[in-house]
Amino acid sequence: MSQPDADRFKSNAGECRQMAHDAETEDAREAWLRLAVEWDKLAEHARHRRGIFDRYE
């Protein structure tokens, strides 16, 4: 994974937060927020993986 991946994942998390803000029900809001957390985890993982490989370039 790369920095562009991490950026895309963070963007997806932001979109989920916007959907949560616009959600009509509490269940929908909570579901969107859970998705945002998962996208944030993927972004952090992508950044961390990039850091590991940077030392070999």
VEXRO-459423 format. One record per residue (C-alpha): residue number from 0; residue in three letters; chain; x, y negated, z negated. Coordinates in steps of 0.001 Angstrom, whole numbers, plus 500000, padded with zeros to 6 digits. Layout:
VEXRO-459423
nr:rest:kette:px:py:pz
NUM:ala:A:X:Y:Z .
...
***
This chain:
VEXRO-459423
nr:rest:kette:px:py:pz
0:met:A:500000:500000:500000 .
1:ser:A:501127:496459:500548 .
2:gln:A:500506:492883:499495 .
3:pro:A:497931:492446:502279 .
4:asp:A:496104:495448:500802 .
5:ala:A:496208:493886:497339 .
6:asp:A:494905:490597:498718 .
7:arg:A:492078:492366:500521 .
8:phe:A:491153:494309:497394 .
9:lys:A:491084:491086:495341 .
10:ser:A:488884:489503:497978 .
11:asn:A:486514:492471:497777 .
12:ala:A:486381:492051:493996 .
13:gly:A:485472:488400:494461 .
14:glu:A:482708:489315:496878 .
15:cys:A:481324:491793:494348 .
16:arg:A:481324:489090:491674 .
17:gln:A:479411:486803:494012 .
18:met:A:476898:489569:494657 .
19:ala:A:476575:490059:490888 .
20:his:A:475885:486341:490491 .
21:asp:A:473167:486546:493139 .
22:ala:A:471672:489844:491911 .
23:glu:A:467995:489853:491077 .
24:thr:A:468153:492521:488372 .
25:glu:A:470435:493204:485440 .
26:asp:A:471118:496729:486721 .
27:ala:A:472250:495374:490086 .
28:arg:A:474399:492710:488403 .
29:glu:A:476105:495321:486231 .
30:ala:A:476696:497623:489205 .
31:trp:A:478323:494832:491223 .
32:leu:A:480511:493907:488257 .
33:arg:A:481629:497531:487863 .
34:leu:A:482599:497571:491534 .
35:ala:A:484548:494336:491058 .
36:val:A:486531:495918:488211 .
37:glu:A:487392:498904:490406 .
38:trp:A:488553:496648:493258 .
39:asp:A:490710:494730:490753 .
40:lys:A:492280:498011:489629 .
41:leu:A:493059:498929:493228 .
42:ala:A:494613:495500:493802 .
43:glu:A:496796:495877:490734 .
44:his:A:497832:499357:491836 .
45:ala:A:498713:498062:495321 .
46:arg:A:500828:495280:493833 .
47:his:A:502578:497688:491482 .
48:arg:A:503304:500196:494241 .
49:arg:A:504753:497426:496380 .
50:gly:A:507038:496444:493527 .
51:ile:A:508398:499965:493280 .
52:phe:A:509260:500122:496979 .
53:asp:A:510719:496596:497152 .
54:arg:A:513870:497730:495400 .
55:tyr:A:514656:500109:498274 .
56:glu:A:514434:497525:501045 .
***
